[in-house]
Amino acid sequence: MIYTILYYVFFASAVMLYGIGMNRAIVLCDSIHRLLIPVIKTVLSVLLSSIFTWIILKHLLTPLGIIELYPFVAVIIFVVVSVFLELMIRISTKKVSSEFIVSFLIVILTINESLNLFDVIIISLSCIVSFLILIPLLYSIKNRVDLVGNLRVHGNIRSLLLVSLAVLVCALAAGNISWLNPGVIK
């Protein structure tokens, strides 16, 4: 279990390796203080959608032999869960927290990578944590650039943040180079 969590949070991070939510993380790092409601909605929608999709996949699509339709089923389930949660949030807090692409891609990744229901929960939460770890990191990089006050960089702050993400991806993937692994030298 701990290996799965570490793998999907750091080593094969959904944001770093698959690129899920990279642009969204850059947008969200501008206002880190207003993230509580969108995070709660994302966690609930990803967990519920992943669990329902996996159950339907296991008990309905697999026995019928139509497993190829699971992305369509995942879209339907995700839209229903997301709209329901959005309505609950709008009724209770009067705030809008619509988020589709990051949450849906995490659901698809979770269903593709999981073997059982426990894996669905662990992988989906790990992917969300990997996304949430990146936001304060980008926020701190953005504040460091703002602190320096370089006017030429201010216009391209998002480009600088994407380059910073590319450096992080290279740093995380450096351990996966074959000549650094001790088993290759034997």
C-alpha positions, 0 to 999 in steps of 0.5 A: 500500500505505501509503495502504491501511494509513493508511486502515484504521489511522487515517482509517477505523479499524475501531474508530472508524468501524465500531465494531468492538471498542469495548466490548472495547477498554474491557474490555481496557484494564483489564489491558494487561499480559496481552494478548500471548496474546490478540493472537497468537491474534487476529492468527493467527485473523483472518489465517488465516480471512480468507485461507481465506475469500477463497480459497474465495470466489474459487475456489468461491463466485464460479464457482458464483454463490453469493457471497451465502453468504460470511458463512456460509462465513466463520463456519464457517472462522472457528470452525474456525480459532479453535477450533484455535488455542484448543486449541493455546493451552490445551495449550501455555500453559494459558490461555484466550483466547477472542475471537469478535466482534472477530475475526469482524467484522474478517474480514467487513470484510476480505472486503468491502473487499479486491480480492485476496489481498494486500489481504486481508492488508494490511486485516486487519493494519491493522484489528488494528493500529487496535484495538491502538492504541486499547487503550493510549490508553484505558489512559492515559485511564483512568489519568489519571482514576484519578490525579485520583481524582474519586469521581463519575467512578469509578463511570462510568469506562466511560461516560467512556471511551466519551465519549472515544472519541466525541471521538476519532471526531469529531476523526478525521472532522473532516477529511472535512467537505466545506467543509474540502476545497479542491476544494469551493471552486473 
